[in-house]
Amino acid sequence: MRIVVLGAGMVGSAIAEDLAQEQGMSVVVVDRSQKVLEKVKAKAAVEGIQANLQDKGIISSIVADSDLVISAVPGFIGFHTLQGVIAAGKDVVDISFFSEEPFLLDELAKSQEVTAVVDCGVAPGLCNIIAGHVFDLLDQTDQYVCYVGGLPLLRQWPFEYKAVFSPLDVLEEYIRPARFVENSKEVVRPALSEIELIDFPEVGTLEAFNTDGLRTLRTTLDIPFMREKTLRYPGHANVVRIFRESGFLSTKPIEVDGQKIKPISVTSKLLFDQWRLKEDEADFTVMQIVMEGQREGKRLRYTYYLLDRYDEETRTTSMARTTGYTCSIVARQIMSGHFKQKGICPPEFIGRVQGCYENLLDEYRKRDIRLIEKIVEHGKGSKE
Amino acid sequence: MRIVVLGAGMVGSAIAEDLAQEQGMSVVVVDRSQKVLEKVKAKAAVEGIQANLQDKGIISSIVADSDLVISAVPGFIGFHTLQGVIAAGKDVVDISFFSEEPFLLDELAKSQEVTAVVDCGVAPGLCNIIAGHVFDLLDQTDQYVCYVGGLPLLRQWPFEYKAVFSPLDVLEEYIRPARFVENSKEVVRPALSEIELIDFPEVGTLEAFNTDGLRTLRTTLDIPFMREKTLRYPGHANVVRIFRESGFLSTKPIEVDGQKIKPISVTSKLLFDQWRLKEDEADFTVMQIVMEGQREGKRLRYTYYLLDRYDEETRTTSMARTTGYTCSIVARQIMSGHFKQKGICPPEFIGRVQGCYENLLDEYRKRDIRLIEKIVEHGKGSKE
C-alpha cells in the first residue's frame, strides 16, 4: 500500500512515522520545505517530495499512484487541497481543520466514490468518534458535553499557553462566537464566556470556557443538548479577554503612523514566539466527555477521560500523538476496508460503524494513549 | 498685570480661569484650536489668540507685552516653548512636564534675569515644594517617600484607569526605568516593579509601584533615601505588565503585513479612547508624602496627605485643579515678588523660600484643596 502524506509539520510527520512502521506500507511525505522533509526522513523510512501544493494541477499528479492520502496541510489551504485529492479519486483523511463547510464537497466525493474523512484528530476527531459510538449504543441521547485542551507542561506567565498551531488560528477561536445546541436549538454564546473551574485527575484545576468547537456534530447527530468548552490553565481566558475587549484582536484596520493595519495581525505577530511550543517542550492533552441518555428504560451516563503526555523517547508532542495517531489509525481502517462509507465523513460516522471504536482503542493502547471509559446507571448509587 | 497662558487644554484652561478671577489681571490664552479657545472664553473673561507655537518666531511676539507667561503646552513641545519664552526675557511657570533636562536652560535664564519655574503641578510640583520646605525645617533629612496618583472615580475593567494626558505619555512612564536614591546613591528599578497594596483614608486600597517620578529632586536636595511610587487601582500594573512583557509597548518597529510598525503606536492608538477621561467624568487625586529626619536631636516624621476630588460645580477635574492651581498660585508668588530667584527653578526652590509654602496652603484652602500635615516625634508614643 502506498500512502501520500501532504504536509510534514508536527502532526503530519507523526502520522508519517506511525504509518511507516507498518509492514508493506510505503509512505511518501510532501512538504514545501526541504529542511522539514529531511527531519522526517531522519526519523522514519519515508520518501520525501518537495512541492508547493498551491501550484496548479500539482495535487493530482502527486497523489496519482497512491492508495490513500492524508492531508495535514495548514488550515487555510485545507479545503482547496481536500477538493484536489477528492477530484483525483483518492480516499483521504484530513486533519487540516479548515474553516469551510466540508459537506460542500460531499457530492463530489460521492460521485468519485471516495471516502473522505474530515476533522480526524482528537477534538475534532476522537470526540466525534465517541459521540457517534455512544449515540448508537443509546436508544436516545440527551446530552453531549466535551471539555478539551492541549497545554504546555510548564506554566509561564502571563498566558500559560503554547500553541501547536499558528497563534492567529487560536486567536480566531477566541473571537468566533461559540455555537451550541440547547433544547434541540442552536444557541450562540461569545467565545471565552462562561468561564468555570474544574479539577482533573493528575492535572489539577483548569478553567473551561466557550469556544466554537462542535463543528459537524451540531448537525449530524440528533442530540438536544451539545456543548464543547476549551481547557486552559486558570487565568488565560481573562488575559485574552483584556486583549480582545481592548481591540487587540480586531480584524478591522486602524490607522497608525499613517499606515492601515489590522490589530490582530500585530497581536498575532507579537504572540507568535511566546506561544510557540519550543523544540522538545513537553505538553499534554486532556479531554473529558460526558454523554447521557436512555437505553431500555435505564438512564445511563457515559464518561470518557483522556490524559496524554509528551513522549520523551520519540520526542513527539502529545498534540501530535493524539491528533496524528487518531488519523493514522482511521487511515488503516479505511485501507483494511473496515470503514468504507463514501462521501464526506466526519469522524462521528466512523464511531457508528460496528467495531471501529473498539479497534481505535486497541490501537491507542499499543501507542500508550489512555482513554478511560466509565458507564454509570442513574439512581443506582454508583459513585464516579 | 498681563499674563499669557500658552495652551488651553484641561490644565491650561483651569489656570486661565483661576487667574482671570483676580482683580487687575488681564489673561491672554493661546491655543492652536479656535474651538478650545471658545470653550475657555465662555467660562472666563480672557482674551484668546489662535496660533501654532511651533511656528518660527511666534513665541517672542506673542509674549512680548506680558508680565508673566504660563506654559501649559504638550510635553513634546515643552522644552522648545520654554526656551523661546526665556529668550524673550519673560518670567515663566511651566507645567508641560517635558522630558528634557531643564537645567540646560539655566544659564540662558540667568543671563536673561528670568525666573523660570518648571514642573509646577502636583507631582512634580506640590511634592517638590513640600520636599524643599521640610528639607529646610530639618537639620538633616533622611528620607523622602511620595505615593501619588490621579484616578477616575469609576472603576472600569480591565484597566480601571483614565489618563488626562495622552496614553503614549503614560505608557512611556510604564517603560522608563525608575531612578531612586538609596544610601545617597542612584539606584534603578524597572517601572511597574515592587507593587504593594496600601490603604488610604476615604479611598480604600490602592496599589503603588515604581515609576521614574523624582525628576529634579534626585539632584537638588541632599537626601540619602528618595523614592516616588505611582498609585492605581489594584491590578492595573499587572495588566500593563502583560502588555509590556509581551512586546506591546516596544518602540522597536516590527514587520506586519509588509509594513514596519512600532507596537507602542498601535497600543497607544487602541487605548486612546479607553483611557480618555470623558467629558464631566469625575476623577480624584491622592498623594501621600512621608519625610523623616532630625532637628535639634529629635527624630521627626512629617506626613502629608492630599485627597482632592472633581469639582462638579465648575466641572473641573481634580487633575486640573491640583496641577493648575499650584501653577497659578506660584505665578502669583512670582508677580508679587514673593519668589524672585532667577534661573531654572524646580518647585523645591520655592518650598525653601520663607512663607511660600504657607501662602500656597492658604490659597489651596480658598480653592477647597485639602492638604493634611502631621508631624510626629519618634519614640513619643504618638500614633498616626
Interface residues (C-beta under 8 A of the other chain):
Chain A: W157 P158 F159 V239 R241 I242 E245 S246 G247 F248 I254 E255 V256 D257 Q259 I261 K262 P263 S265 V266 T267 K269 L270 L271 Q274
Chain B: W157 P158 F159 V239 R241 I242 E245 S246 G247 F248 I254 E255 V256 D257 Q259 I261 K262 P263 S265 V266 T267 K269 L270 L271 Q274
